[in-house]
Amino acid sequence: MSAATSTLPSTYTPAPGHRYKVGDAVVIKRAFPPGHRRTPYYIRGKQGVIERICGSFPNPEELAYGFDGEPKKILYRVRFAQNHVWPGYAGPAHDIIEMEIFEHWLLPAGNAAAKG
Amino acid sequence: MTDTKFDYYAQKKHAHDHGDHDHAADAHAAIEEPREGPPSEFEIMSRAMQELLEAKGVITAEQVRARMEQFEEDLPYRGSRVVARAWVDPDFKQRLLADGKAACTEFGIDLEADRLIAVENTPEVHNVIVCTLCSCYPRSLLGMPPTWYKSRNYRSRVVFEPRAVLREFGTVLPDNVTVRVHDSNADMRYVVIPMRPAGTEGWDEEKLAELLTRDTLVGVTTPGVAR
């Protein structure tokens, strides 16, 4: 399975005005703000490809503190090569890992300085 | 402690003394305490919360009991039924892959808040699910997560050495198979559609569902037929 072969529709919830589309190369912001974040540390600063658009969801960074999570944030699934995420990864080069990342954690790849 | 209002056990006993439900008609075993000894801080907190919610009329003890029963007797068997259908019905499988939550409604299964992504194992790709941040799990489809799924060991290792972890579960994958790890870190929940094993030709959904154990649906093992 090569990156971005998934063309499944975004049927979960609407995602109005999403900035990225399936197949776009993105970099996860390398930022370390305090608070409740659903972006795992190990993926910050890494580059991947949009696998699908999940829709818009209440912002967990607000929900965690008793706010209503509005405005909702667009949620994507991003696919990464394992040997990019983990230098020294023991498995073959085609192994992948995928996870959900909210739009405000994404930068277009090529924007070399992946700063927060 | 004699005030039944603030004593969980006394209150429970008190409720039973009223004989407000018929034990003879209850085919189910009593709910057991998971272990002996004094309750932990979290258990005390949880009980206090439940008592407050009951006192305020938000929930009833009966609703909590029914929910616990559902978690043990209904939810754990949903996933295997859904995936067995996907094995025998290619159109259903496509609908499940396109929108898992919508496909489950065909079974009358309401996943409640969960959004479901089904991922399919093929001869080229093996999928495995984890939540590194906590223990996100498709509870409305598989019931309560197993202890190992919540363990630090599994959560930290399966993302960076999935093949080693899978081997510990007895699942050895050749290098030409892509291992696709899904970190279930936000709003989606996941279920694996394993490959239907050879030797199951002509089996009905019910029999196929028995092969689809919890571990196969998380992706740490693959279903097989004893020969």
Interface residues (C-beta under 8 A of the other chain):
Chain A: M1 L8 P9 T11 Y12 T13 R38 T39 P40 Y42 C54 G55 F57 P60 L75 R77 Q82 V85 W86 Y89 A90 G91 P92 H94 D95 I96 I97 E98 M99 E100 I101 F102
Chain B: L97 A98 D99 K101 A102 R115 I117 E124 V125 T132 L133 V159 F160 E161 P162 R163 A164 D175 N176 T178 V179 R180 V181 H182 D183 S184 N185 A186 D187 M188
